[in-house]
Amino acid sequence: MATGATFALASGCSGESEGDDAGARDSEVASVASGKPGGDKKEAADKSEAGRPQIRLDTTIEEEVRMYQGYLRCLKDHGVDIGRAGGKGGDQIDPNSLWFPGIDVAEELPEVEKACLSKKPLTPPELDPKRNPKYMEDYHEWIECNNRRGLKVDPLPDGSGWNFKEDGEIPDNADQIDSECEYEAFSE
């Protein structure tokens, strides 16, 4: 089983690469075209992230589920089946239930992903290799911490997550260990 962040809509924290419940950015900066090659691509990336909810390293699972509500509702409104098991029903997705689209929306339904992208929470910047220059160093600390605390895992070579070791037992508090180690490694 691989994981990327605390959970990545399915799991991973991640991150949801990717701050506050309102999804507002701390500040907005007007930009002027630089005329440099690649400037338009950077501006397009900045615009695709503007106004999106920002998950933090210390965001709780309940907060993260709340932050994903708009994105999941948008996917559902565009015909994507949002699976759930053990939920209580209603408009809100129960954080204690399994909830996920069941497909890679960006790959299989790029037009729907594009339509809903403005509502999709951003992964914490610390967990985004493009935004964290120390990502691989922090990643290795995360893996070492998991192993030291009894959650025996093998890192994936690209730093995108980990797999349980075949000969290791999975502790009852595996999610807690992983979450605490991730926070410890990436928040320094």
C-alpha positions as CSV (number, residue, x, y, z in Angstrom):
1,M,0.0,0.0,0.0
2,A,1.5,3.4,-0.9
3,T,0.7,6.7,0.5
4,G,1.8,10.2,-0.4
5,A,0.6,12.5,2.3
6,T,-1.7,12.2,5.3
7,F,-4.3,11.1,2.8
8,A,-4.7,12.0,-0.8
9,L,-8.3,11.9,-1.5
10,A,-8.5,8.3,-1.3
11,S,-4.6,9.3,0.7
12,G,-1.4,11.1,1.0
13,C,-2.0,15.3,2.8
14,S,-1.6,14.6,0.8
15,G,-2.4,17.0,-0.9
16,E,-4.8,17.6,-0.8
17,S,0.2,19.2,-3.6
18,E,-1.0,19.7,-2.1
19,G,-4.3,27.2,4.6
20,D,-7.5,28.2,6.0
21,D,-11.0,26.9,5.8
22,A,-12.1,29.8,3.7
23,G,-9.5,29.0,1.1
24,A,-8.2,32.5,0.9
25,R,-4.6,33.1,0.2
26,D,-2.6,35.2,2.6
27,S,-1.9,37.8,0.0
28,E,-2.4,38.4,-3.7
29,V,0.2,40.1,-5.7
30,A,-0.4,41.7,-9.1
31,S,2.1,40.7,-11.7
32,V,3.4,42.2,-14.9
33,A,4.4,40.1,-17.8
34,S,8.2,39.8,-17.7
35,G,8.8,39.0,-21.3
36,K,11.1,36.2,-20.2
37,P,10.7,32.7,-21.8
38,G,8.3,30.6,-19.8
39,G,6.7,33.6,-18.1
40,D,3.3,32.8,-19.5
41,K,3.5,29.3,-18.1
42,K,4.3,30.5,-14.6
43,E,1.5,33.1,-14.7
44,A,-0.9,30.3,-15.8
45,A,0.2,28.1,-12.9
46,D,-0.2,31.0,-10.5
47,K,-3.7,31.7,-11.8
48,S,-4.7,28.0,-11.5
49,E,-3.8,28.1,-7.8
50,A,-5.4,31.5,-7.0
51,G,-8.2,31.2,-4.5
52,R,-7.9,27.5,-4.0
53,P,-8.2,26.1,-0.5
54,Q,-4.7,25.6,1.0
55,I,-4.1,22.6,3.2
56,R,-1.5,23.1,5.9
57,L,0.7,20.5,7.6
58,D,-1.4,20.8,10.7
59,T,-4.8,20.6,9.0
60,T,-6.9,17.9,10.7
61,I,-8.6,15.2,8.8
62,E,-12.0,16.8,9.6
63,E,-10.8,20.2,8.3
64,E,-9.4,18.6,5.1
65,V,-12.6,16.7,4.5
66,R,-14.5,20.0,4.9
67,M,-12.0,21.7,2.5
68,Y,-12.7,19.0,-0.2
69,Q,-16.5,19.4,-0.1
70,G,-16.7,22.0,-2.9
71,Y,-14.4,20.0,-5.1
72,L,-16.3,16.7,-4.5
73,R,-19.6,18.4,-5.0
74,C,-18.3,19.9,-8.3
75,L,-17.1,16.4,-9.5
76,K,-20.5,14.9,-8.5
77,D,-22.3,17.7,-10.3
78,H,-20.3,16.8,-13.4
79,G,-21.4,13.2,-13.2
80,V,-18.4,11.7,-11.4
81,D,-19.4,8.9,-9.0
82,I,-18.2,9.8,-5.5
83,G,-18.0,6.5,-3.6
84,R,-18.7,6.2,0.1
85,A,-18.9,3.4,2.6
86,G,-20.1,3.6,6.1
87,G,-21.2,7.2,5.8
88,K,-24.1,8.8,7.4
89,G,-25.6,10.2,4.2
90,G,-26.6,13.8,3.6
91,D,-24.7,16.5,1.7
92,Q,-21.5,16.2,3.7
93,I,-19.1,13.4,3.2
94,D,-18.5,11.7,6.5
95,P,-14.8,11.9,7.5
96,N,-15.1,8.4,9.0
97,S,-16.2,6.9,5.7
98,L,-14.3,6.1,2.6
99,W,-14.8,8.8,0.1
100,F,-13.2,9.2,-3.3
101,P,-14.0,9.5,-7.0
102,G,-12.7,6.0,-7.6
103,I,-10.9,7.2,-10.7
104,D,-8.0,9.5,-11.6
105,V,-10.2,12.5,-12.6
106,A,-7.3,14.5,-14.1
107,E,-6.3,11.6,-16.3
108,E,-9.7,10.1,-17.2
109,L,-11.9,13.2,-17.3
110,P,-9.5,16.2,-17.9
111,E,-12.4,18.5,-18.8
112,V,-14.1,17.8,-15.5
113,E,-10.8,18.3,-13.6
114,K,-10.4,21.6,-15.4
115,A,-13.9,22.7,-14.5
116,C,-13.5,21.8,-10.8
117,L,-9.8,22.6,-10.3
118,S,-10.5,26.0,-8.7
119,K,-12.2,24.1,-5.8
120,K,-9.6,21.4,-5.3
121,P,-7.4,22.0,-2.2
122,L,-3.7,22.6,-2.7
123,T,-1.3,20.2,-1.0
124,P,0.8,21.8,1.8
125,P,3.7,23.6,0.1
126,E,6.1,21.6,2.3
127,L,4.8,18.4,0.7
128,D,5.1,19.7,-2.9
129,P,8.5,18.9,-4.4
130,K,8.1,21.8,-6.8
131,R,7.7,24.3,-3.9
132,N,10.0,22.7,-1.3
133,P,13.6,22.7,-2.3
134,K,14.4,20.4,0.7
135,Y,11.6,18.0,-0.2
136,M,13.8,14.8,-0.7
137,E,15.7,15.5,2.5
138,D,12.5,16.0,4.4
139,Y,11.0,12.9,2.7
140,H,13.9,10.7,3.9
141,E,13.5,12.0,7.4
142,W,9.8,11.0,7.3
143,I,10.6,7.5,6.2
144,E,13.3,7.1,8.8
145,C,10.9,8.4,11.5
146,N,8.2,5.9,10.5
147,N,10.7,3.0,10.6
148,R,12.2,4.2,13.9
149,R,8.7,4.3,15.5
150,G,7.7,0.8,14.3
151,L,5.9,1.6,11.0
152,K,8.1,-0.4,8.7
153,V,8.0,1.1,5.3
154,D,10.2,1.2,2.1
155,P,10.4,4.5,0.3
156,L,9.5,4.9,-3.3
157,P,12.5,6.0,-5.4
158,D,10.8,9.1,-6.7
159,G,9.7,10.3,-3.2
160,S,6.0,10.1,-4.0
161,G,5.2,7.8,-1.1
162,W,6.0,4.5,0.5
163,N,5.1,0.8,0.7
164,F,4.7,-1.3,3.8
165,K,7.6,-3.7,4.2
166,E,6.6,-7.2,3.4
167,D,7.9,-8.7,6.6
168,G,6.7,-5.9,8.9
169,E,3.7,-5.9,11.1
170,I,1.4,-2.9,10.8
171,P,0.9,-1.2,14.2
172,D,-2.7,-0.4,15.2
173,N,-1.7,3.3,15.3
174,A,0.0,3.3,11.9
175,D,-1.9,6.4,10.7
176,Q,-1.0,8.3,13.8
177,I,2.7,7.4,13.5
178,D,2.8,8.3,9.8
179,S,1.0,11.6,10.4
180,E,3.2,12.6,13.3
181,C,6.4,11.6,11.4
182,E,5.3,13.5,8.3
183,Y,4.6,16.6,10.4
184,E,7.9,16.3,12.3
185,A,10.0,15.8,9.1
186,F,8.4,18.5,6.9
187,S,7.8,21.2,9.5
188,E,11.4,21.7,10.5
